[in-house]
Amino acid sequence: MLRIGLAQVNPRVGALEDNYKIIISFIEEARKKDVELLIFPELALTGYPPEDLLLKNHFIDKNIRIINRLKSRCREIGVLIGFVNKKDNHIYNSCALIHQKKIKDIY
């Protein structure tokens, strides 16, 4: 049986570092409860709705760097988390599946 956790977070729009800390605390708590897959809401990293922040390349790039930092905290626990991804000069409301210190997939 798979133990799934739902992280009911209320991230602040644009507060990437603060939101990262909140996300890490939820991951640590879920790990203590033997959760195998922790699911965060849409745009949990950036806050919702990010509106004009999506026009700032440095904001998008920082959010992607933080998603990559998050990999090291996802060893034995899978994390499904919403963020803003950039590909071919387009941005997307995306979801990353992170497990075993790797981004396994992005939707």
N, C-alpha and C positions, 0 to 999 in steps of 0.2 A: 504494500500500500504506500502511496506517495503522500507525504505530509506537505500541504500547501499553506502558505501564509499570505495574507492580504495586508499590505502596509497602507494604512489610512493616514496619509501624511497631508499636511496643508503647507506646501512649499510657498515661499515668498517669490513673487515675480522678479526675476533678474538677480536674485541673491544666490548665485551659483555655489559659492563656497559654503555659505550657511546651509543651503539645501543638501550639499554633499555630506556635511557633518550629520545632518538629520538622517540621511539615507544610510550612512555607515552605522549609526546607532541602531537603526531598525535591523540591519543585517546582523549585527552582533547579538541583539536580543533574539532574533529568529534562530541563530546558530545555537544559542543556549537551549532553545525549545525543540531542537532537532528538526527544524523545518528544512525540507529539501529543495523547495522552490518558493521564492519570495516574490510576489507580484506587486509592483508599484503602479500608480495611476499614470494616465496620459500626462506627458510633459512634467514629470515629477522633478526632474533636475532643474528645468528653467523656471518653473512656476507657470500658471495658466491664467490668462492668456499672455504670452510674451509681447504681443502687438508690435510696436515699432522697434523693439530690441532685435527683431528678426532682420532689420535693415542694417545692422551693425556687424560687419565681418568679425571683429574681435570677440563679440559676444558668442557668435556661432562657433568660432574656433575654440574658444575657452570651454564651451559646453562639451565639445568633442574631446578635448584634452582631459576633462574631468571624467568622462565616460571611460576613457582609456586608463586613467588612474584607478578607477573603480575595479578594474579587472583583478588587481592584486588582492582585493578584499573578498573575492568570490572564489574560494578554493573548493570547499566541499559543499557549498550551497549554490544553487542556481538562482539567478536574479533576472527578472524581466522588468525592464525600466524604460520609461518614456523620456525621449530627448529630441533635440533638433539635429538632423543629419544633413550633410551637404554632399552632393554628388553632381559633377558636371555643371557647376555653377547654379544649381537649383537646391532649394532647401525643402526638407520633408519632415513632417510630424512623424517621428519614427519610434520604434521600440527595439531595444537590444536584449538579446538573450545572452547572459554572461554566465559561464560555468568553468570551473577548473582553470581559472586565471586567463580565460580566453573569451573573446566575443565570438560566440558560436554562430549567431545569425542576427541580421538586422531586417526588420520589416518596415 
